[in-house]
Amino acid sequence: MAYKPRTKSKELIILELLNTLMTLPEKDKQHYFSLKKGYEGELMFDALTENLQCECLILNDLLFKVNNTTFQIDSLIIISEKLYLYEVKNFEGDYFYVIDPEADRLYKRPKKEYTNPLHQLNRCESLLRQLLHNIGFTLPIEAQVVFINPGFTLYQAPLDKPFIFPTQVNSYLKKFDMRSSRLTGKHKMLADKLISLHIEENPYTTLPQYNYEGLRKGITCELCRSFSISVQGKKCVCGDCGHDELVTSAVLRSVNELKLLFPEMRITSNLIYDWCRVVDSKRTIRKILEKNYKKVGVHQWTYYE
């Protein structure tokens, strides 16, 4: 199990919600799809590193600031003698690599240029080395770009670049289990220190403008995100996929979504009644809020936190 597991970013969670509740502008929709695909690729890599049997510490999804510069690490594996840094790419389709005297370039066929992941990898490796120096650790770093998607092909790939291709990932990771890695308290101290320096809020989060009035109201299915929800007894039932969920659970999930979208908004029974729509009893909403949140104020000034 990863020493620091991966979690879905707040930015991706909000974009997923907004993609359901409104029509995203095209650039924001593309940004959402890009984040979603990247996250899915990282989970694919995590599923493989979870199978490692050697002594190691796996730290996923790290965000640091060093010398006023922010950088992100997809995956970091600590073994006895080295740190392994991975930039995971979920690219799909046919790409080709062009060696250039100024800067090598990466294109998707026929000729759409993409940012060369080596540039990002080299930047992360340099900044991680500076960070290690700042906190008093001196382990060598080996950095690799992992192309995780089995539908990816890279033509004209140079043999001297730190690329791991989809067909190589399994055999590459198996070599870890052949090493005699022995971790010490110093390795755990390093992992704990890196986790303590991790930044939760990404300063470069990009979200579209939205407001309460412009969002579609109603409880959505927790599985398929459909609005085709009907209340049947104590359950919310999806008319599209058939999934059912307790009304209490569905209301609390909707409250959490609202708080994520509008953290400054006071939670009142009238607000949640309007937000959920399909629960036709304000009394039911009030009972759920009173049982699960702290009640503040009285009468029309009551809210929950």
Number of C-alpha atoms within 10 A of each C-alpha: 13 15 15 18 13 17 10 12 17 14 16 20 16 16 24 16 17 21 15 16 17 13 13 17 12 9 10 17 17 12 16 23 15 15 17 18 16 17 22 17 19 22 17 15 23 19 11 13 20 11 12 16 11 17 17 21 21 21 23 22 18 20 18 22 15 14 9 7 8 15 18 20 20 20 23 22 20 22 22 17 12 14 18 16 22 23 22 25 21 21 20 16 12 14 21 17 17 14 12 8 6 6 10 13 17 22 18 18 12 9 10 9 14 11 11 14 19 19 12 15 21 14 13 21 20 11 20 20 15 15 18 17 12 12 11 10 14 12 16 12 18 14 19 20 19 22 26 24 20 13 12 17 18 18 14 11 15 12 7 6 10 14 19 17 18 16 13 13 16 14 9 12 14 16 11 17 15 10 12 11 16 12 16 11 8 11 19 15 11 17 19 15 13 18 17 10 14 15 15 11 11 15 8 8 10 13 14 11 7 13 8 12 7 10 15 15 19 21 25 23 22 14 12 13 17 16 18 18 22 15 16 11 9 11 17 26 21 23 14 13 13 13 15 20 17 14 22 18 13 20 25 17 15 20 19 13 15 19 14 15 18 14 11 8 12 13 20 20 22 13 16 22 21 15 20 20 13 20 22 12 10 14 12 16 22 16 12 17 23 16 9 12 13 10 15 13 9 8 7 9 8 13 20 16 12
